[in-house]
């Protein structure tokens, strides 16, 4: 007496077809997720680059004394592209356009009080995967630390 039924014809073929279909389904799911992961990775890299550019520019500005935060001094020290238009651009001097898609860097200095200036640095670009405008903005205040006679 046999334990296995005698009529198992085609069972191995059905197992193979089901396995093939499951493998194809997993492959389809992976291929759908992979582009999204690549896009997210690229976007994260763009934010990392923009933040590094803005931070570097902020450190350049903070290295200057309060009284030296003028357009001509910033231009001579290679911080900005030109000294004629505010907000100042640093797109060319730092190569922002070559590091980010349609990248633009700007630096704005505003007098907020008699002895304090607000410095805002903005790095803007267009997301390469979705053509969405993106930007990173850093702001700091620089105070005149020279001693005052009262």
Steps between C-alpha positions, in 0.01 A plus 500: 500500500640839394477808719514742206204531269571381148340797326757782562561589142563873451549577871868572452417727209248695715760541776743641247242744359400625848866546595566687177200729559608576858853578382362731231279676758796561732702628204223742405477632855876554512503676165222733620684588822848546349432827307341658808805408708734642237300823485501535879874440510562768236277748685683434827834554324375834361396617848836390640687694230286812543539496877877461470520793257287721725695403812833570329377842391372575852843416644664733248271784607538430871879510463473870407457769762177696527646814346630302201156375393482732201447412136847609392680303773288190434583525128873554556514198734329277242183451703260637235496524118456877472436789732231687308172319571339392825432225592849406394562193287768239563389264222815541291762539773395171668388314186147445632356448150750223428421315823118527494248499214432867421671588828507858626662639814405832659616693805294778657624734774249721681561751779258398775625733771773757545759237584352181354470356149289209381673277245283263296654248263276317254595219263226419248478233232251298298451137592626295207246222543181702547591850373391643834673813637694427820704720731706506818510819707734585788469816708727645766550828681837671523552759772753781509736393778716812497508672835282806527572802712200615696 
